[in-house]
């Protein structure tokens, strides 16, 4: 008497990918119905097994199936082992149905394991994917056309696809509508995570639209962590927040999420009277009102008066989004009087006052996320007043137009740890613009920041400039001092061409305090002189950076070829 024992796959709701995913194929839930055969087997328990066979497999190797069977020849027939063998064969993943039949002989029992294979895959049809290509998804899968369908491998394939989405910064919430059609095509549909909306918390002064316009995506949209990260960086780089954090919350649909952005605002306005010290210009008094988030609209307004070593009157206004578009607009009026030394071959031969009375207006915009452009028109009246010794003779009026291209991938514009910042600008003076001087100046500034650890960064800069003709003294390139070549005096090297290289290793030694080791190299040449790297001067030293509400306070000690200098300033060198 034959006793059928079967392990058959029924339709149901086995979860495969996420809490709300379903597997709907020929197989979705497993029912092992073996109890009905136990009574039939009971009378055969004492009989030995004389043969074990496999039937029904066309493509799956018999040896693979036999390797899953624990029932051995000559041992007493064991229904529990048979049940376990049926489960083990099914767990190979290739079968829609597994059952057992037995044949009784005078000397024992023959056990026949029967299988029904899943279909051979003729093709795979993937639907619902928008951010990853079908080819990318297929490459992540092991099951492929020409193979017998294996539900266990396919289960792991779905996990691999989900991991692929995650590694690319996307969300795969489920795989559904999994089925074979009559022609052997495996169909399934991917459900991708959707950002339903973005909510902001913690805003007090800043208007919400200021943050929303910095988003690199417009909900509802497929979840893209890279764009979310870029958006958070853009919001932080506004400079209005001490901290910014993001979390995900469930949306109104099973595939939807809500991005919650929480910010902590910091003071952005400053008004006061004070005294400051600059190591290169001496003591200065100032009266200043500055607001970098005027009215909570991200506009910048500055009114400034300085007196002492330098006299300055300045009013400026900047609008980063003109008429609601990402177009920068800036305007400034100023009158600056500054005492300068006239250097000739590294010697001071005279002193003079230089007054610059003028103004500038600028427009700018964006090419994508990393590229920016700006065009500035500047008009200045320059007056040279001799104080002692030999001084430059040139003064007069200059009008210029300066287009600039910027490439910026810095993670933090105030204290970068990684990324590039490169600018190329060309200043056209005179010609149809009028003024007393005609010249063209080209300047390239390339900076790279390399994250070398949790609290350290290697910063490098190359700065070069060249003019098409001899420049007036007040427009010559200057090398020397706190921002170019430390260990030397301000304006110590002047010319119509310049080359500067800087290297800094910055690492945090305490909260809000950085220690900096630096090396500088640079020089400036007159127009008729060839650029000779043998002329380049070297400076090196150490410094400290103290993070304060008004920006990093910088203290540097630089050593040059003929002496050393101590510098106090605000902001990073570059």
Helices and strands as residue ranges (DSSP letters): E 5-10, E 29-33, H 35-42, E 49-55, H 62-66, H 79-90, E 95-105, E 108-117, E 123-127, H 134-139, H 151-167, E 172-180, E 185-192, E 194-201, H 208-212, E 221-222, H 225-236, E 241-250, E 256-265, E 269-278, E 282-294, E 299-308, E 310-319, G 322-324, E 328-344, E 347-367, E 371-389, E 396-408, E 419-429, G 431-433, E 439-453, E 456-467, G 473-475, E 477-479, E 493-495, E 497-510, E 513-525, G 533-535, E 537-548, E 551-559, E 564-570
